Amino acid sequence: MLENFHKSYFYIDKKPIFETLKNLFGEMKQFYKSKSLLRLSFLFIVLFSVISVVNSCKDDDDDEEFTDHIVQFESKIIPGGTTPPPAPIMLYKTVVTQVGTSQNTIFDSPGLIWTSGEFFVNSSQSQLNLAANATLPNADSELIVSIYIDGEVAKSDTVTGAGVKSAAVAHSFLEL
């Protein structure tokens, strides 16, 4: 009698469970074959695309446009010593300027001061470079190169000594 009780107590009718699972899988199969899954997938793709475009446009900084600046390159020689050099001596060997990718080289420029004069540069050009080398007459002589932007010194470099000396500066409008 205990065996019959044990068999009937732990007996599970598997037929309704398998019927339910079979019906569930049949409905899922029918849903996947139907056009509603295609429509639902298309809706998710469109929604994802719209969210991506809106999110990428949110990060755009349209207010940051390129602006024009007044730029001037300048190089000075301070001869030092007690006696100034004779006037006709060519002190500058070369002066090289570069705005963006446009480079200009001046050879054997006379005088103690060389300047480019003021000109407009759009900040889209990004890079400004100035290099000069000159023959300095005394040990306490100085070669100073400077880039002026909107009337203020943006970059400057000074070299001291006698003989042929070189100085260079660079400025980028895109510095982070």
Phi and psi in degrees as a GROMACS rama.xvg file:
@    title "Ramachandran Plot"
@    xaxis  label "Phi"
@    yaxis  label "Psi"
@TYPE xy
-64.1847  -33.4889  LEU-2
-67.6397  -40.1547  GLU-3
-64.9608  -40.8717  ASN-4
-63.071  -42.5464  PHE-5
-63.2379  -42.4548  HIS-6
-68.1476  -41.7918  LYS-7
-76.1302  -31.2121  SER-8
-71.4852  -39.7548  TYR-9
-96.6526  8.66265  PHE-10
-78.9382  130.348  TYR-11
-119.226  129.907  ILE-12
-80.9824  109.267  ASP-13
-82.8808  -16.3184  LYS-14
-62.5502  -46.3162  LYS-15
-65.4728  -33.2044  PRO-16
-67.2039  -48.0299  ILE-17
-67.0475  -33.9138  PHE-18
-63.5272  -43.9019  GLU-19
-63.7519  -45.0536  THR-20
-63.7269  -40.0598  LEU-21
-62.9698  -41.6885  LYS-22
-66.3347  -40.9557  ASN-23
-63.1665  -47.149  LEU-24
-64.6076  -34.1444  PHE-25
-64.4688  -42.1405  GLY-26
-68.0049  -39.0866  GLU-27
-63.0282  -41.7592  MET-28
-63.2486  -41.2278  LYS-29
-66.668  -38.9508  GLN-30
-63.4365  -44.0948  PHE-31
-66.2154  -30.538  TYR-32
-80.0337  -18.0308  LYS-33
-78.9637  170.179  SER-34
-79.7845  -12.2021  LYS-35
-66.6124  -33.5291  SER-36
-66.747  -39.1551  LEU-37
-62.8646  -43.6616  LEU-38
-65.7457  -40.2457  ARG-39
-65.2513  -41.6156  LEU-40
-63.3533  -43.7648  SER-41
-61.562  -41.2401  PHE-42
-61.5293  -43.4932  LEU-43
-65.02  -38.3787  PHE-44
-65.6273  -44.7834  ILE-45
-64.287  -43.4494  VAL-46
-62.4861  -43.8991  LEU-47
-63.4091  -40.5385  PHE-48
-64.3995  -44.1606  SER-49
-64.0086  -44.1417  VAL-50
-62.8179  -40.5903  ILE-51
-63.8075  -44.9664  SER-52
-65.118  -44.886  VAL-53
-63.0366  -41.6879  VAL-54
-66.8047  -38.8442  ASN-55
-71.3522  -34.4786  SER-56
-72.0185  -27.2141  CYS-57
-64.0202  -31.7557  LYS-58
-84.1862  -8.3532  ASP-59
-70.3813  135.288  ASP-60
-105.893  86.3954  ASP-61
-73.2954  -15.3994  ASP-62
-74.079  -22.3519  ASP-63
-86.4644  89.866  GLU-64
-102.978  162.508  GLU-65
-72.1874  143.181  PHE-66
-124.369  157.835  THR-67
-86.9154  141.882  ASP-68
-129.626  149.674  HIS-69
-89.6721  120.843  ILE-70
-118.652  144.345  VAL-71
-144.669  134.277  GLN-72
-99.1342  141.425  PHE-73
-146.683  141.045  GLU-74
-132.941  132.965  SER-75
-125.564  144.407  LYS-76
-115.217  123.391  ILE-77
-105.209  108.061  ILE-78
-66.0628  -27.9376  PRO-79
65.0761  -166.401  GLY-80
66.2473  -175.734  GLY-81
-97.7385  -25.5839  THR-82
-117.548  128.733  THR-83
-69.9612  154.279  PRO-84
-68.4536  155.598  PRO-85
-59.5635  147.559  PRO-86
-59.832  -43.8657  ALA-87
-78.3031  1.26229  PRO-88
-68.1876  133.139  ILE-89
-82.7261  108.249  MET-90
-89.5962  -39.5743  LEU-91
-82.547  125.125  TYR-92
-83.8252  -51.3754  LYS-93
-146.025  148.524  THR-94
-131.789  125.79  VAL-95
-120.963  126.498  VAL-96
-117.939  150.447  THR-97
-146.153  128.564  GLN-98
-121.294  113.573  VAL-99
64.1035  -117.56  GLY-100
-106.533  1.19314  THR-101
-90.917  117.072  SER-102
-110.848  144.941  GLN-103
-134.036  132.686  ASN-104
-122.224  130.133  THR-105
-115.379  129.762  ILE-106
-107.728  146.205  PHE-107
47.5224  57.3869  ASP-108
-85.1511  128.477  SER-109
-81.3174  162.571  PRO-110
100.881  174.419  GLY-111
-97.094  -17.8943  LEU-112
-127.874  129.692  ILE-113
-119.213  134.002  TRP-114
-138.779  147.477  THR-115
-84.4933  -17.1755  SER-116
82.4267  162.8  GLY-117
-82.1757  142.98  GLU-118
-151.858  160.198  PHE-119
-89.2571  138.406  PHE-120
-133.842  130.239  VAL-121
-79.8856  140.972  ASN-122
-65.8607  -9.50079  SER-123
-68.6317  -19.4021  SER-124
-68.2243  -22.5186  GLN-125
63.4582  -50.8029  SER-126
-113.802  131.69  GLN-127
-122.785  134.393  LEU-128
-134.452  143.436  ASN-129
-141.178  129.257  LEU-130
-138.015  141.682  ALA-131
-143.174  143.962  ALA-132
-131.312  142.829  ASN-133
-148.245  160.305  ALA-134
-91.536  114.354  THR-135
-95.9317  131.949  LEU-136
-78.6197  -28.8732  PRO-137
-128.92  164.151  ASN-138
-65.4336  -27.6574  ALA-139
-100.323  16.0367  ASP-140
-72.968  151.91  SER-141
-129.308  143.014  GLU-142
-115.503  119.987  LEU-143
-119.64  124.184  ILE-144
-115.45  138.301  VAL-145
-142.346  145.697  SER-146
-113.685  122.354  ILE-147
-102.058  131.857  TYR-148
-125.516  121.736  ILE-149
53.909  40.2097  ASP-150
83.2873  -1.7215  GLY-151
-117.655  148.244  GLU-152
-69.7146  118.635  VAL-153
-90.3807  -42.9645  ALA-154
-144.394  145.736  LYS-155
-151.51  149.533  SER-156
-142.897  141.627  ASP-157
-127.615  135.464  THR-158
-124.857  137.188  VAL-159
-120.246  145.897  THR-160
141.703  179.911  GLY-161
-107.987  153.389  ALA-162
97.115  -164.466  GLY-163
-80.4772  120.487  VAL-164
-125.435  152.332  LYS-165
-128.206  144.951  SER-166
-140.451  147.423  ALA-167
-148.52  147.098  ALA-168
-138.109  154.69  VAL-169
-140.494  145.032  ALA-170
-136.707  137.608  HIS-171
-120.44  132.712  SER-172
-74.1972  -14.2344  PHE-173
-100.353  17.6906  LEU-174
-62.2106  137.529  GLU-175
